[in-house]
Amino acid sequence: MPQTDLAPHQPRDLLELAPLPTGRGVLVAGSPHAGPGHWAGAPSAVLVDGCYYLAYRLRRPVGSGRGFAVAIARSDDGQRFTPLLLLHADDFGAESLERPALVRTPDGRWRLYVSCATPGTKHWRIELLEAADPAAFRPADARVVVPGDDRFGVKDPVVLRHDGAWHMWACFHPLDEVGEEDRMETRHATSADGIAWSWDARSLAGRPGRWDSRGTRISCVAFRGDAAVAYYDGRASKAENYEERTGVAVSADGRQFEAVGDAPAAVSPYGGTGLRYVASVPLAGATRLYYEMTTADGTHGLMTELVGSPVTEGQPADHLLVPHQAPATA
């Protein structure tokens, strides 16, 4: 990211915390079926005691199930994952599931924040599961922690602890205009326990006339002191829904962010289409990225790449398309 893209007041050293994906990584999970509308992606990644844990969404086309499941998987190397658990939309009484957030608490327990679509509506809510192990989440124990309301559907949370507090950045979809519910912006909340949330700021909204004017969705946040940098998904129109590209934004306080640059920072190498839901795992001297990307056949695949290493991991995704391997059902 060129330093000239930054305004004078923006924290310049933050950009090294957000290296850009190239779209030439290794396929972690391919779409369950071929063709547009079949996706694996929307990842959330955690590194604990040298092991990678990944939660991600599996999707069929609209009218055929949409986000039908969330998968949990484990890996020793960050590339080859062993399935642990599959949670279905029906388990939550949801019409569809979207991006989850997988988190380990300071006391060693695990949490999964699940984006759930209310059947027959454009409304979304966020439910919470807790367990001693990522393979032990039980949908019967879920509780709603971000209900949304008749004005907004809320989904796609990013959750982390910083400076003794829980933080959430979630995507808000306004419901005031029928047929225009794809519009989106990101808002910020804090919590003492990660369960009861207080919303305090609009973090990032679309910029009129720019590539991200229709909406912005923060997908990952990293702090350096009080300041923070984020990856976000953006698009300019309703027609670009599901094909968001990646941007980078910075913040002095982690609450209100400002987008960097006038163009997307990362796109799919296949026609500049969607590359979205970037999640990062910082490592010594490098960063492992996970993201959802549109591939040559129109499906979306879940990719990973190591940035900051001299090793080139993979080839473009059309060389790597393999079907998703389903884990055990909960």
C-alpha positions in Angstrom: 0.0 0.0 0.0 1.7 3.3 -1.1 2.4 5.6 1.8 1.0 8.5 -0.4 -2.4 7.0 0.0 -2.5 8.1 3.6 -3.7 11.4 4.8 -1.2 13.3 7.0 -3.1 12.5 10.3 -3.4 8.8 9.7 -1.0 6.4 11.6 1.5 5.4 8.9 3.1 2.4 10.7 -0.3 0.6 10.9 -0.3 -0.6 7.3 2.5 -3.2 8.0 -0.1 -5.0 10.2 -2.4 -5.4 7.1 -0.3 -7.0 4.3 -2.4 -7.5 1.1 -3.5 -10.8 -0.3 -2.5 -11.6 -3.8 -5.2 -14.1 -4.7 -2.5 -16.7 -5.4 -2.7 -18.8 -2.3 -3.6 -22.4 -1.4 -7.2 -23.6 -1.5 -8.3 -24.6 2.0 -11.9 -25.5 1.2 -13.5 -25.5 -2.2 -17.2 -25.0 -2.9 -19.4 -28.1 -2.2 -20.7 -27.9 -5.8 -19.7 -26.3 -9.1 -21.2 -23.1 -10.4 -22.1 -19.6 -9.3 -23.8 -19.3 -5.9 -21.9 -22.3 -4.4 -19.3 -21.0 -1.9 -16.9 -21.9 0.8 -15.6 -18.9 2.7 -16.3 -16.1 5.2 -13.5 -17.4 7.5 -12.6 -16.7 11.1 -9.1 -17.9 12.1 -7.4 -18.4 15.5 -3.9 -19.7 16.3 -3.7 -21.4 19.8 -0.7 -23.4 21.1 0.7 -23.8 17.6 -2.6 -25.1 16.1 -4.8 -23.2 13.7 -8.6 -23.3 14.1 -10.9 -22.1 11.4 -14.6 -21.4 11.3 -16.2 -20.7 7.9 -19.5 -20.6 6.0 -20.7 -23.0 3.3 -23.3 -21.7 0.9 -25.7 -22.8 -1.9 -27.4 -20.4 -4.3 -30.4 -18.3 -3.2 -33.5 -20.6 -3.3 -31.4 -23.7 -2.7 -30.4 -23.2 0.9 -28.1 -20.1 0.9 -25.7 -20.3 3.9 -26.6 -23.8 4.9 -23.8 -24.6 7.4 -20.8 -23.3 9.4 -17.8 -25.7 9.5 -15.1 -25.8 12.2 -11.7 -27.3 11.4 -8.2 -27.7 12.8 -4.7 -27.6 11.2 -1.1 -28.0 12.3 0.3 -26.0 9.3 -2.5 -23.6 8.5 -3.2 -25.1 5.1 -4.4 -28.7 5.5 -7.4 -28.8 7.8 -9.0 -31.7 9.6 -12.8 -31.3 10.0 -14.1 -31.1 13.5 -17.8 -30.0 13.4 -20.6 -29.0 11.0 -23.4 -26.7 12.3 -26.5 -26.4 10.1 -28.8 -23.4 9.7 -31.7 -25.5 10.8 -29.9 -26.1 14.1 -30.5 -22.4 14.9 -33.9 -22.0 13.3 -32.2 -19.8 10.7 -32.9 -19.5 7.0 -29.2 -18.9 6.4 -25.9 -18.6 8.2 -23.2 -16.0 7.4 -19.7 -15.3 8.7 -19.0 -16.7 12.2 -16.5 -15.4 14.7 -14.3 -17.9 16.5 -12.7 -16.7 19.7 -10.8 -18.2 22.6 -11.4 -16.5 26.0 -8.7 -15.7 28.5 -9.8 -18.6 30.7 -9.3 -21.1 27.8 -12.9 -21.6 26.8 -14.1 -21.2 23.2 -16.8 -19.0 21.8 -18.5 -19.0 18.4 -20.6 -16.0 17.3 -23.0 -17.1 14.6 -24.8 -14.9 12.1 -28.4 -16.1 11.7 -31.0 -15.0 9.2 -34.6 -14.8 10.5 -36.8 -16.9 8.2 -39.0 -15.0 5.8 -37.4 -11.7 6.4 -34.2 -9.6 5.6 -33.4 -9.5 9.3 -30.2 -10.9 10.9 -29.2 -11.6 14.4 -26.0 -12.9 16.2 -26.1 -15.9 18.5 -23.4 -17.2 20.8 -22.2 -20.7 21.5 -19.6 -21.6 24.3 -17.7 -24.8 24.8 -14.5 -26.2 26.3 -13.3 -27.3 22.9 -14.0 -26.1 19.3 -15.4 -29.5 18.4 -18.0 -29.4 21.3 -20.3 -26.5 20.3 -23.9 -27.4 20.7 -26.6 -25.3 18.9 -29.1 -26.2 21.6 -27.1 -24.0 24.0 -27.1 -20.9 21.7 -28.3 -17.6 23.0 -28.9 -14.3 21.1 -26.4 -11.7 22.0 -27.0 -9.1 19.2 -30.7 -9.3 18.3 -30.9 -6.5 15.7 -34.3 -4.9 15.4 -37.0 -3.8 12.9 -34.5 -1.1 11.6 -31.4 -3.2 11.2 -30.2 -6.7 10.5 -26.9 -7.3 12.2 -24.3 -10.0 11.1 -20.7 -10.8 10.2 -19.1 -10.0 13.6 -15.4 -9.4 14.2 -14.7 -10.1 17.9 -11.5 -9.6 19.9 -10.2 -8.6 23.3 -8.0 -5.5 23.6 -6.8 -3.5 26.6 -9.0 -5.5 29.0 -12.3 -5.1 27.1 -14.2 -7.1 24.4 -14.7 -5.3 21.1 -17.1 -6.2 18.3 -17.4 -4.7 14.8 -20.5 -5.9 13.0 -22.2 -5.3 9.7 -25.5 -3.4 9.9 -28.0 -3.7 7.1 -30.7 -1.0 7.1 -34.2 -2.4 6.6 -36.1 0.8 6.0 -36.3 0.4 2.2 -37.8 -2.8 0.7 -35.4 -4.2 -1.9 -32.5 -2.1 -0.7 -31.5 -4.2 2.3 -28.1 -5.1 0.8 -26.7 -1.7 1.9 -24.3 -2.0 4.7 -22.1 -0.2 7.2 -19.9 -1.3 10.1 -20.6 -0.3 13.7 -18.5 -0.8 16.9 -19.5 -2.1 20.3 -17.7 -2.9 23.6 -18.4 -5.3 26.3 -17.1 -6.3 29.7 -17.9 -10.0 29.2 -18.4 -10.5 25.4 -22.1 -11.2 25.9 -23.8 -7.9 26.7 -22.8 -5.2 24.2 -22.9 -1.4 24.1 -22.9 0.2 20.7 -20.9 3.4 20.6 -19.9 4.4 17.0 -20.4 4.0 13.3 -16.9 2.6 12.4 -17.0 2.7 8.6 -19.6 3.7 6.0 -19.6 3.9 2.2 -18.0 6.9 0.5 -20.3 8.5 -2.1 -19.0 8.2 -5.6 -16.2 5.7 -4.7 -15.8 2.0 -5.2 -17.2 1.3 -1.7 -20.2 3.7 -1.9 -22.9 1.0 -1.5 -21.4 -0.4 1.7 -18.5 -1.3 3.9 -18.0 -4.4 6.1 -15.0 -4.7 8.4 -13.6 -8.2 8.3 -10.5 -8.1 10.5 -9.0 -5.6 13.0 -5.5 -5.4 14.5 -4.4 -2.9 17.2 -1.1 -1.2 17.7 -1.5 0.6 21.0 -4.7 2.6 20.8 -4.6 2.8 17.0 -5.9 0.1 14.7 -6.0 -1.1 11.1 -8.8 -3.1 9.4 -9.5 -5.0 6.3 -12.9 -4.3 4.9 -15.2 -5.4 2.1 -16.7 -2.8 -0.1 -18.8 -2.4 -3.3 -20.3 0.4 -5.3 -23.7 -1.1 -6.4 -26.4 -3.6 -5.6 -25.2 -5.6 -8.7 -21.8 -6.2 -7.0 -23.5 -7.9 -4.0 -21.5 -11.0 -3.2 -18.5 -9.8 -5.2 -17.1 -7.3 -2.7 -13.4 -6.4 -3.0 -11.0 -5.7 -0.1 -10.0 -2.3 1.2 -7.9 -1.2 4.1 -8.9 1.4 6.8 -7.1 2.9 9.8 -8.3 4.3 13.1 -6.8 6.3 15.9 -9.0 4.6 18.5 -10.3 1.3 17.0 -13.8 2.8 16.8 -14.1 5.1 13.9 -12.1 4.1 10.8 -11.0 6.0 7.7 -10.5 4.2 4.4 -7.1 4.3 2.7 -6.8 5.0 -1.0 -9.3 5.5 -3.9 -9.4 1.9 -5.3 -9.7 -1.6 -3.9 -6.5 -2.9 -2.3 -7.1 -6.6 -3.3 -9.3 -8.3 -5.9 -9.6 -11.8 -7.4 -7.1 -12.4 -10.3 -10.1 -13.7 -12.2 -11.4 -10.5 -13.8 -11.0 -8.4 -10.7 -14.0 -10.0 -9.1 -14.6 -10.7 -5.4 -11.9 -11.1 -2.8 -13.5 -10.6 0.6 -13.8 -11.6 4.3 -10.0 -11.3 4.9 -8.8 -12.7 8.2 -5.2 -12.6 9.4 -3.1 -14.6 11.8 0.1 -12.7 12.8 3.3 -14.9 12.9 6.9 -14.2 13.6 8.1 -12.3 10.5 5.0 -13.1 8.5 1.2 -13.0 8.4 -1.1 -15.9 7.4 -4.2 -14.6 5.6 -7.5 -16.4 5.0 -10.1 -15.1 2.6 -13.0 -15.9 0.3 -12.3 -15.5 -3.4 -14.2 -15.8 -6.7 -12.5 -18.4 -8.8 -12.4 -19.1 -12.5 -15.6 -21.1 -12.6 -17.6 -18.6 -10.7 -17.6 -20.5 -7.4 -16.1 -18.9 -4.2 -13.2 -20.8 -2.5 -11.6 -20.4 0.9 -7.9 -19.5 0.4 -4.9 -19.0 2.5 -1.5 -17.5 1.8 1.6 -16.6 3.8 2.6 -13.0 3.4 6.1 -11.8 4.4 7.8 -15.1 3.6 10.1 -15.7 0.5 8.2 -18.9 -0.2 5.5 -18.8 -2.9 2.8 -21.1 -1.6 0.6 -21.9 -4.6 -0.9 -21.2 -8.0 -4.1 -19.5 -9.0 -7.2 -21.2 -7.6 -8.3 -22.9 -10.9 -5.4 -25.3 -10.4 -6.6 -26.2 -6.9 -10.4 -26.6 -7.0 -11.4 -29.5 -4.9 -14.7 -30.0 -3.2 -15.3 -29.2 0.5 -14.8 -32.2 2.7 -17.7 -32.2 5.2 -16.8 -32.7 8.9 -18.9 -34.7 11.3 -22.4 -33.3 12.0 -23.1 -31.9 15.4 
